[in-house]
């Protein structure tokens, strides 16, 4: 048994991605698949898309859509951005229709003390971050379940619900009789979100997620089959680790998380104080033995935020050899993230004027 | 144990309404309650509203709303009309806001072979019947779940769902793990329908139903309490018996049912052939012993469709004494129903132009 845990509600431990692929029964991303891509989004160049379902088949089609949902339980952090930036790159490369459902209703029903008002604020903040990434408003639709729920989506959820028993969601998600009937219904709504571009626009869909969300994809594939629709595919991204390393960055631990709204000083402080280091205890020892970039969180973050492959390679080598110190590596990480966030925060402000362009209207 | 069965999914046997009241724990309709009414709708004059929950409290308020849902699993028959005509009379007497949700989504999820297309046809036919009864379009809204589902109603369903566990619906409605997750979610949507006028317009709600639907009312009352809303009240009508007598008229047995679209000839044939008679085997015996209007279905129907109390009383006496034969009683029933349906069918045609006036739009 590997020393990690992955469910739709929890991800923790040191994740062994090879074991994950076999445990979930997904397909590995192969060289042949990579070759089929017109161009490679950054996280594919870095090897962070490690598994998929049917992505090869979907790439073989002329056009496809991407569905990338947001749970809106908290502010957006760098981990969330990674998947969304990948989606944006795929949109640029393939001209994909991108559908982003905000399942604020699910969060409301799942969390005891979360109000509609609080969720509305969070959704607004999330929307700004997503627009800031540069999605094409002509090819991108947002649906916020409690704001612009759509008759077609509701009806599709009804069609999906008819084909999913309580037994199935119990076995798939571990629901019990004490769960509320909204939470147990929700997989039907999520399947509707995933299948919406297929029903509405006749496009096959791919869903990029952390593999913890795979049960939703499998369920949607079963329902698609029953509704005689093309089964949605999945692409599985590795997790951006939390500052303290391991598992995935979680918005619920502020010390382990960098939010898109953090100031340069906050970013500096968090990385200096919390970012797990692959360096040696003393400078002397570090110069002699070198550091370990493979466990160093600052280095990991660079792999998600530094576009330049060559520069990144040099940093890897220099840190490993001991030529580069942990403090130097951390400074590069701080500068890279702050430079990214400076731009991002500007675009985030500008996004305030453009929200309506993205809201799905009948 | 009384020899009848009443659940939201089945009503059969000889119903003892006194036992029903105590079994369901409702309140009896008392003389004091009757006195509080500004005027009496026909079926209250006939004693067919036999029990209630909080109707006395709601009458004490200045204004109230009525919610009267339609399941749309079949064409409208005389049994359905009875409740709806009662609602229309209450609207006339009290100026009530009337909200009529058509839960076609529930029917779709409940019945294996029912398609959206078939439901759309049935809903259209149902709508014509309801408009034909003369509801005031300024005070009446229809929502068809798969046609004009409304964001506020959806959000209210989400708020209700958060407060209902699977255990509760399992215990209340006898659901099992093999039910689909749409059916198990549906009580939340139904509660939302019932509470909508309270949330939207601040009006207390009364729901007139057969007592088989009482579990939905009780559940809505629990949810209203949790949401700090006025608990909806219920008024319980006796069932219009099927032609063959006993239980309630069911749209699924055409031989036992008169539809609003039946021709005069069909009505004549059905009543002559199937209407259970309280008469004696021979005319001679009938003249001697008299008939039994209390079990005679033709007479029962007159109590629902003949406005004139005096005339009805005379028929009762004449049939009981043997002065009136079964064939004569049946003929009066045929004429009364056909006269009602002739008018109704005219208004039903005219309703085709007025549908949009009744559809709830944001």
Interface residues (C-beta under 8 A of the other chain):
Chain A: X105 X108 X109 X116 X145 X146 X147 X148 X149 X151 X154 X155 X157 X158 X159 X161 X162 X163 X164 X165 X166 X167 X169 X170 X175 X176 X177 X178 X179 X180 X181 X182 X183 X184 X185 X187 X188
Chain B: X105 X108 X109 X116 X145 X146 X147 X148 X149 X151 X154 X155 X157 X158 X159 X161 X162 X163 X164 X165 X166 X167 X169 X170 X175 X176 X177 X178 X179 X180 X181 X182 X183 X184 X185 X187 X188
